[in-house]
């Protein structure tokens, strides 16, 4: 199996990505020579992790018949100060809202995503540590 995307230069430092038929625009800040017309590439790496693990956790909790009303996934990334500026760690914060949601089941869903299902997490964890926090609200 192979995944392929195409990124096309638009102007200055702006690029358009075609991902599964969907357009994503990337740019950089004014101070770095861009026009700030889209997100930077490194935060999109965090989006990939949040989306991948979020989809896993949502699907697993649904199979567990947990009464999840809201689910959000926040990713914090620590970036080195020197070039190449790269991630040296990420923290995933899962916020789950619902009546009677089992912490044990949420922890199980998060761990299954981390160890078995999320390919983004599997790739990233080879390069830097990934930690997580779970917040459950009624």
N, C-alpha and C positions, 0 to 999 in steps of 0.2 A: 504494500500500500504506500502511496506517495501523496503528499500534500504539496500544492503549488500555489503561490500567490505572485502577483506582479505589482511592482511599485513603479510609477511613472513620475518623472520630474515635471513639475508644473512651471515654477519660476522661483527665483531667489533660492530659498531653502525649503520650499513647499513641495510635497509629494502627495500623490493620490495612490492609494492601494486598492486593488480589486481583490477582495477576499470572499470566495464563494458567491460571487455576483453582487456583493455589497461593497459600496465605496467607503473608504476611510481616508480622511485627509489628515496629513501630518505637517507640522511646521515647527518652528522654534520661536523663541521670544524676540521682541524688537532688539533687546540688548545683545543678542547673539546673532543678529543679522537676518532674522525672519520677520514675518508680519503677524505672527500669533493667530493664524487662521485655522489651526488644528492642534491636537494634543502632540506632545513630544513622544518619541518612540519608547523611552524607558517606562513611563507610566503605563503605556499600553501592555508592557510585560506584566504589570500588576493586574491590569484588567483581565488578561488571559488567565492568570492564576485564580482570580476571584470568580470569573465566569465558570471555569472548569470545575472547581471544587464546589461552587454554589449549586450548579446543576446536579452534581452527584448527591450532595446533602439533601437537596429538595426531593429528588427522586427516591432516595433511601427512606427519608422520613415519611413520604407518602405511602411507600410500601409497608412501613411500620404502623400506618394508620394514625400517625400523630396529628393532632389538631393544630397545625401550623397556620396562623393567620398572616404572619409577616416573617420574612427571612431577608436579612441583608448581610453582605459580606464586605468587610473593609480590609484593605491590605496596606500595611505600612512597610516601606522599604528603606533600609539603611544603605546609603551610597558612599563610596570612598571619596576622599577629598582630592586625590591625585589621579591623573590620567593614566590609563583609560578609566574614567569614573564609572564604576560598576557596582552592582548590588553585592553587599557582603552579608546580607540577611534580610528576611521578610517575616512579618508577623501577620497572621490572618485572624481577624476578629469576626466571629459569627454572632449575630444578634437574631434570636429566635423569639417570636411572640406568639402566644397561644395559651388557651386554658388547659392546664394539666399536662403540658408537654414534659416528657420524661428527660431529665438531664442525662441519664444513662443511655437512652436511645440517641440523643443528639451527639454525645461523645462517641458512641459506636459509629454513627453515620460519618462524623468527621474523620475518625480513624480509618474507616473503610475507604473514604475518598483519598486520604493521604497515602495509604499503604497498598491499595489495590486498583483504584479506578482512575484517578486524575493524572493523566500523562504529563500535564504541565508541571504539576507538583513533583512528579518523579524526575523530570528533567532538571528542574531548578534545584532540587535538593542534592543533586550531584555537585552543584557549584557553590551552594551556600546553605546555611541552616534556615529552616522554616519552622516557626513556632506558631501556636494558635491559642486563642482565648475564646471561651464560649460564654455568652450573656443570654440568659433566658428571662423573659418578662411575661407576666400574666396578662 
